Amino acid sequence: MSIIIREQYTDPEVRTIAFDIARAQQHQEGQILALLRDWGLPQTTGASTDTELFLP
């Protein structure tokens, strides 16, 4: 989402904040993927949409 904001706005401050958010989220994603790997869990559920993750 922050990448979309960064691409659509011209205000340098907004673009900088959006970039910082995207970079932080990328780091967090890497940490989560490493944990899943270490725990021997799949990195995907096979669900085709996010909403399917919450279906019984």
N, C-alpha and C positions, 0 to 999 in steps of 0.2 A: 504494500500500500504506500509506503513512504517513497518508493521509487517513482510511482505514478505522480505523487505530489511534486517530487523534485523535477520531473520532466515537464509538468504543466505550469509551474510558477517561475517567474523571472526574478522575484525578490531574492537577493543573495542570502539573506539571513534565513529565509524559509528553506531555500535549497540546501544550505549548510546543515540545518537541523534535520532535514529529511535524510540527507546522506549519513549523518551520524547515527540516526535511528536504524537505517538499513544496515550499516556496518555492525552495529551492536547486535542486531537480530541475526545477522549472518554468523557472528561468533557464537551466539547462543545455540543456533542450529547445529553448528559443528560440535559443540559440547554434548548436545542431546544425541546426535548420531553416534558419537564415540561411546557414550554410555550404553546405548542400545547394542552396539557391536560388542562391547565388553561383557554385557549380560547375555549375549547370544540371542538377542531378540531381533525380529525383522524390522527393517526401517520403513516398511509400508504395511498397511493392513489389507491391501487388495481392494479396499473400498474405492468406488469410482468418484465419490463426492464426499466432502467433509461431513455432510448431514448423515450419511450412512454410518459414520463412526458411532453415532448415538442411538441407532436403532437396535432394538432387542434382537 
